[in-house]
Amino acid sequence: TDKVLAETGLFAMVGKAERGPAAIASIVRHKTPYLAAVGGAAYLISKSIKAARIVAFEDLGMEAIYEFDVQDMPVIMAVDVEGNSIHNSGPLEWRKRMAADSIARNIGI
């Protein structure tokens, strides 16, 4: 991730997998957010891509780096430029909510 971000000047990355600590550090260093596309939404995502061109690693096929012109792409901010990741904050929030619900049920609220 660091090499790609250092050498390409990407505005943002789009994917669907969780980013590890090294990738998140690169995202913060290069101020390049990571946006998540929802799995199974390929049709909707494809409709938002108005133009595409390969800019690097053409030999990697689908894993090449593309430049897209998009309109209304259905993605969410997965890792922001400060390193906040929904893969960390999301589970923490749901654990808190589930614990609160469990306590409420146990005391009859």
GIWO-V164573 format. One record per backbone hydrogen bond with DSSP energy under -1.0 kcal/mol. NH is the residue of the N-H (numbers start at 1). CO is the residue of the C=O. E is the energy in kcal/mol with one decimal. If there is no record, write none. Layout:
# GIWO-V164573
((NH CO E) (NH CO E))
This chain:
# GIWO-V164573
((5 1 -2.8) (6 2 -2.7) (7 3 -1.9) (8 4 -1.3) (9 5 -1.1) (13 33 -2.4) (15 35 -2.3) (24 20 -2.5) (25 21 -2.3) (26 22 -1.8) (27 23 -2.3) (28 24 -2.3) (29 25 -2.6) (30 26 -2.6) (32 27 -1.6) (34 79 -2.5) (35 13 -3.6) (36 76 -3.1) (37 15 -3.2) (41 38 -1.8) (45 41 -2.6) (46 42 -3.0) (47 43 -1.6) (48 45 -1.1) (50 69 -3.2) (51 69 -1.3) (53 67 -1.8) (55 65 -3.2) (56 65 -1.4) (60 57 -2.3) (61 58 -1.9) (63 60 -2.0) (64 61 -2.0) (65 56 -2.5) (67 53 -3.1) (69 51 -2.6) (71 48 -2.1) (75 73 -1.8) (76 36 -2.2) (78 34 -2.2) (79 34 -2.1) (80 84 -2.0) (83 80 -2.2) (86 78 -2.5) (88 85 -1.4) (89 85 -2.8) (90 86 -1.8) (92 88 -1.5) (93 89 -2.5) (94 90 -2.3) (95 91 -2.4) (96 92 -2.1) (97 93 -2.4) (98 94 -2.7) (99 95 -2.3) (100 96 -2.5) (101 97 -2.5) (102 98 -2.3) (103 99 -2.5) (104 100 -2.4) (105 101 -2.4) (106 102 -2.3) (107 103 -1.7) (109 104 -3.1))
